[in-house]
Amino acid sequence: MKNTVKVERAKKDMTQQDLADKIGVSRQTINSIEAGKYVPSTVLALKIGRVFQTPLELIFELEEGD
C-alpha cells in the first residue's frame, strides 16, 4: 500500500512527532507507515485522514497485489 502521509505532513508543516501526538501513537509508528512497513488499522487511517482533513483515498492507495 502506498501513502502520502509524509507529503500531507509537509503541507501542514508537521513533524512525525506532531502527527503521532495528535493521533495517539508513537513517532516510530508514523515512520513505519511512511516507509510502507506498516499498514495502519482502519481507525488509525481515519484519524490520519481527520488530522489532514483529506479523504483516505487521497492518502492511501492500494497497489497491485495488495
VMD Tcl script that draws the C-alpha trace (Angstrom):
set ca {
  {0.00 0.00 0.00}
  {1.34 3.40 -0.98}
  {0.63 6.51 1.05}
  {1.21 10.25 1.01}
  {1.43 10.76 4.77}
  {4.85 12.40 4.50}
  {3.60 14.79 1.81}
  {0.49 15.65 3.81}
  {2.62 16.30 6.90}
  {4.84 18.65 4.89}
  {1.79 20.59 3.67}
  {0.81 21.17 7.31}
  {4.42 21.77 8.44}
  {4.13 18.89 10.93}
  {6.83 16.62 12.27}
  {6.33 12.90 12.69}
  {6.09 13.54 16.43}
  {3.39 16.20 15.93}
  {1.26 13.77 13.95}
  {1.92 10.94 16.39}
  {0.81 13.10 19.31}
  {-2.40 14.12 17.53}
  {-3.47 10.55 16.81}
  {-2.09 8.84 19.92}
  {0.70 6.66 18.54}
  {4.50 6.68 18.68}
  {6.70 8.57 16.25}
  {8.10 5.21 15.19}
  {4.61 4.14 14.08}
  {4.37 7.19 11.82}
  {7.83 6.46 10.45}
  {6.83 2.86 9.69}
  {3.62 3.96 7.95}
  {5.51 6.48 5.81}
  {8.12 3.88 4.90}
  {5.42 1.41 3.86}
  {6.48 -1.09 6.51}
  {3.23 -0.86 8.47}
  {-0.36 -0.70 7.20}
  {-2.47 1.25 9.69}
  {-5.72 -0.06 11.09}
  {-8.96 1.44 9.82}
  {-9.29 3.53 12.98}
  {-5.73 4.84 12.69}
  {-6.17 5.64 8.98}
  {-9.39 7.53 9.77}
  {-7.59 9.54 12.45}
  {-4.85 10.42 9.98}
  {-7.44 11.50 7.42}
  {-9.17 13.64 10.02}
  {-5.93 15.41 11.00}
  {-5.19 16.22 7.35}
  {-8.87 16.89 6.52}
  {-8.37 14.73 3.44}
  {-10.30 11.70 2.14}
  {-8.49 8.43 2.82}
  {-8.42 7.60 -0.89}
  {-6.10 10.57 -1.41}
  {-3.74 9.46 1.38}
  {-3.72 5.67 0.99}
  {-3.64 3.77 -2.29}
  {-3.73 0.03 -2.87}
  {-1.02 -1.35 -5.11}
  {-1.31 -4.38 -7.39}
  {-1.01 -7.46 -5.28}
  {-2.44 -5.86 -2.12}
}
mol new
graphics top color blue
foreach p $ca { graphics top sphere $p radius 0.5 }
foreach p [lrange $ca 0 end-1] q [lrange $ca 1 end] { graphics top cylinder $p $q radius 0.2 }
display resetview
